[in-house]
């Protein structure tokens, strides 16, 4: 018997022929498709990992006292959320948490999970894995009052669009979900990468921020990752925070399953969380790359939608609704981008262009895009 979430091919495999085309370009491939960091992991983080390499015993699921202190400090300092230690939990990257959360919350047949209409596919895969139904919706009006809804996913800044949800809209989502007894889970992994003046000045709002929740975090969870802000994608270093009762239930299940962040990685997380300077430097680096690509794409006739924060430019051609045509066109120039079709039927006219390439490759891309 087939298992629904895995009966289909992995979406990114569809790019293989385009990669082959791009590889034939004399200047080599410029890969702007998958947002995997290419810059060095900060030296202080590497050193913390090495110093903790002697780890013969099992780590705890809850995390070391040092990690828990670093996490509460980070939430207060960077996300305006004053949490207690029972409200936080380390995870093995954020993707596994996104994929497993509906199952960890006990959802199943008859339950519904709300996901954004243009979204990272793992939200849907996680719901299907649990046996739940998926409701794609961007407006609260599409699901409020639906008693089947047990989980509502929020993604801000959004992958792939870079759109940001404001405080008032977050509060509206919270109110509607609480009327149903549903959990709201916010994926906030790109929050330290704002670009438009409003969000640079005020910061991207967190679901858990004090001025959003008024101190009431019941039914709320937020996930964050150090992959992007600290170049730790290879460490699988992330965490979840929010409702203490939900965190306790999730933690218990993870203890049974042995899902614990390795001890050396926990030590590395402490170093990363306690240092804001490397995050600032990384944001400046991505900002320079973004400006180069933004100018080159605009000059080449592309329209950039949203892209207010995060690691991507959400681009389209006027009058075109075929992302694969754009993917093919750019592959002929040795540039690989992400097809909007991977993110929902409404995104088929767009491509996602990542900022995660070296300065030299970004400059190569800009040169190839020149009219």
N, C-alpha and C positions, 0 to 999 in steps of 0.2 A: 504494500500500500504506500503511495507517495505521501510525502510530508509537505504540506502546502507551501511553507515559506521557502523551501529548498528545491521545488520542482523547476524553478526557472534558473537560467544562467546568471552568474554574477554580472551586474550591468557593465562594469568597467571593461569586461572582456570584449565588448563590442567595439572598443577603440583599437583593437590589435591591428586591423588592416590600415587604419589611419596612422598608427605609429610606424608601420612599415613604409608608408608613403613619406612621412616626415623624415625618416632615417635616411632617405636618399638625397636629402638636401645637402649641398656641398658644405654648408656651415654647421651641419649637425642639427640635432633636435633641440628645440626649446620647449620644455615640458611645463605647461601652465595649466595642467588638468587637475591632478590630485594635490590637495593642499598639504603636502608633507614638508616640514621645515628642512632647510638645507644649510642653515648657519650653525656654527659650533654650539654645542651645549656649554653654558657658562662654566668657566673653570672652577669657580667655587662650588658648583653643584657636582662636577666630576670629582673634585677632591673629597667632598662629603660622602659620595658613593664609595670611593676607594677606602676611606677611613673606616667605613662600616662594613667592609667586605667580610670580616670574620663574624659570621652569623650562623652558628651551628644549630641554634634552637628555632622553633617555629615563631613567626611573628604573630601579633594579635590582629584580629579583624578590626577592632576598634582603633588601632593605631597607638604608637608610643605616646607617653605624656608630652614629650617635646613636640610631636607632630600635632597633637590636639591643641596645644597652646598656640602653635604657629598658625593653625587653621582659624581659630577664633580671632586671633589678632589680624589675620589677613581679611576676614569677612568684615570686621569693624573698620579697618583702615581703607580698604579698596572698594568695598561694596556697600558701605553704610548700613550694615546689618550686625547688630550686637547679639551674637549667639552664645549659647552655653555649650560645653563639651558634649553633653548628651544629644545635641542637635547636629552633630557632624559625624562623618564616616568616610574613610578613605576607600577608593575603588580602583580596580585594575584597569585604568583608562576610563574614559566616559562612555565609549561605544558599547561596552558590555553592559553597563548600567542601563543605557537607553534601550538596548535590545531585551534585557531581562526584567525591567521594572514591572511591566504588566503581570508577568508570572510571579514575581516576588510579592506583588500586592494581592495575589490570589484571584486575578481576573480570569474569566473563562467564557464558555458559551453563554450567549444571552447578554453579555456585557459589551459596551461600546467604548472605544478610545477615539478621542478627537485629535486629529493631527492637522498641521497647516496644509493648505492645498498645494503649495510648492514647498517641498521639504526633502530633507535627508531621508532616504528610504528606510533606514533602520527603525524609525518610529512605527511604520506600518509592519515591518517584519516582526518586531517585538509583540505587537498586538496579535498578529496572526499566529505566532508561536504559542501564545497563551490561549488561543481559540476564540479570541474576541473579534468583534466587528469593528471596522475602521470607518470613521466619519471624517472626510476631509472638509475642513471649514476654517475660514479666517474671521468670520463674524460671529460673535456670541449668539446673535439671534438665530443662527442656523442650528444650535443645539440646546440652548437654555430651555428648561422644562422637559427635556428628554430624560426620563428616569433610567434609561439603560446606560447613560453615560457614567462611567466610573473613573475615568482618567482623561485629563485634558493636557495635551502637550503644548507648551509655549517654547518658541525658539527665537531668542532675541539677544544679540544680533543674529539674523537668520542666515542659515546656510541653505541655499546658495545666494539669496538675493541681497543680503546685507541690510535688510530693513530692520528698524528698531521700534519696539513697542513702548509707548510712553506710560507714565505712572497711572494716569486715569484709566487707560484701557486695561492695564494689569489689574487694577482694582475692580473693574467691571467683570473681568474674567473670574476673579476670585469670588465675587459675590454670587455669580451665576452658578459656579461649581459648588459652592457651599450649600446653596439651595437644594442641590441634588445629592449632597453627601459625597461628591466626587473629589478626587485628588487633582491638584494642579501641579504639574512638573515642568520646570523651566530649564531648558538647555541654554546656558549662558557662556559657552566656551570662548566666544570671541569678544567678550565685554571689554577687555583691555585694549581694544583696537578701534576706537572711534575716529571718524574722519571729518564729518560735517561739523560746523562750528557749534551748533546746539549741543551735540553730544560730547564734543571735546570739552566744552565749558562746564556742563553739568554732570557728565558721566552717564554711561548707559544704565538705565534703572534696573535694579535687581528685583525679582519677585519677592525676595526676603528682606528688602530694605526697610528700615524702620518707618520711613515716611510712606511706604506702600501698605504695610501690614498693620501699622499702629501697635506693633508688638505682638500681634496675634498671628502665629505661624501655623495654626492648626490646618491640616489638609494640604500643606504646601511643601514642595521639595524643589531644590535647585541643584543642578549638576554643573561642575566646572572641571576644566582640564588644564594641566600645565604643559600640554603638548605644544600649543601654539605660542603662548606668552613667554615660555622659557626654553623652547626647543627641546622638549623632553618627550617627544612622541615615542622614541624608542624605549623609554623607561616605563611607559604605561602608568602614568602618575596622575591621578584625578581624585575627586571627592564629591560627595553629595551632602546636602545640609537641609535643615527644615524641621518639620513637626517631629518632636522628640519621640512620640509614640510610634510613628511610622519608621523612624530611623532605628528604633529598638527592634521592631519586627523584622526589618530588612537585615539588620546586623545578625540577628539570631539565625536566620536562614543561611546567611553567608558563612556563619560559623559551622553549620552543619555541612555545607558544601566545600569548605576549605578555601573560600574565596578571600584571600588576604594579600595585601600588597607586600612584596618582599621587604625584609628589614633594611637592606641597603638602600632601596628605593625610598622607603619612608624617611631615612636620614637625608637623602638628596632632596626630597620634597621640603623638609624643614629649611634647608639652605636656600632653596628657590623662593619659598614663601616669605622669608624674612628679608629678602633683598629686592628693593624696587628699582634699583638703578639699571640692572640688566634688562628689565621689562621696558623701561623708558628708552634705552638704546635700541632695543628691537623694534619698538613702535616707530622710532625715527627712521630706521632702516627700511621698514616696510612702507612708510610714508613716502620716501624718495622713490622707491620702485613703483608705487601706486601712481605717483604723479607722472612718471615717464610713460607708463602704459596708458594712463588715462588720456594724455595728450596725443599719443600715437594712435590710439583707437578712434578718438574723436576725429582726428585729421583724416583717418582712413574711412570715415563715413559711418562709424558705429554709433549707436545711441546707448548710453549707459543709464540704466534704471536703478533706483534705490542705491545700493552700495554705500550706505551711510556709515557702515562700520564693518569690521571683519577683514578677512584675507582674500576677498574676491571682488572682481568687477562683473556685474551682471549685464551682459551686452547683447544687442540685437541689431539687425539691419532693418531700416524702414521698409515696410511693405512685405517683409519675409516672415513666414511662420515655420520655416524648415531649419531647425538647428543643425541637422546633419549636412546640409549644404554649406553652412558656415564652417563646420568642423572640417569638411573636405577642402574647402578653399584655403583655410589656414594651414592644414596639413601639407598642402602643395608648397607652402612657404616654410615648411619645417617647424611649424608651431602646433602643439597639441593643446586643446582646450576641452572642457567638460560639456557634453551635450545637455541642454535643458531637459530633454526627454527623460533623463534619469531621475528627475525631481518632480514629476507629475505631468499630466496631460496639458495643463495650462501653461507649462513652461517650454513648450516645444519650439517656440520662436527665439529662445535665448540660448546663449552659451555662458558658462561660468569660467572666468579667467582668473587664475590664481596669482598671487603676488609672491609665492614661495619658489622663486628661482634666484640664482646668484645675480649680482649686479651686472656681470658680463652678459649673462643670458637674457636678462631683461632688456639691456641695451641692444642686443642682437634682435630680439623680437620687435623692438621699436623701429629698428632700421628696416626690417623686412616688411613692416606694415606701412612704411612710407609710400604715399601715392606715386 
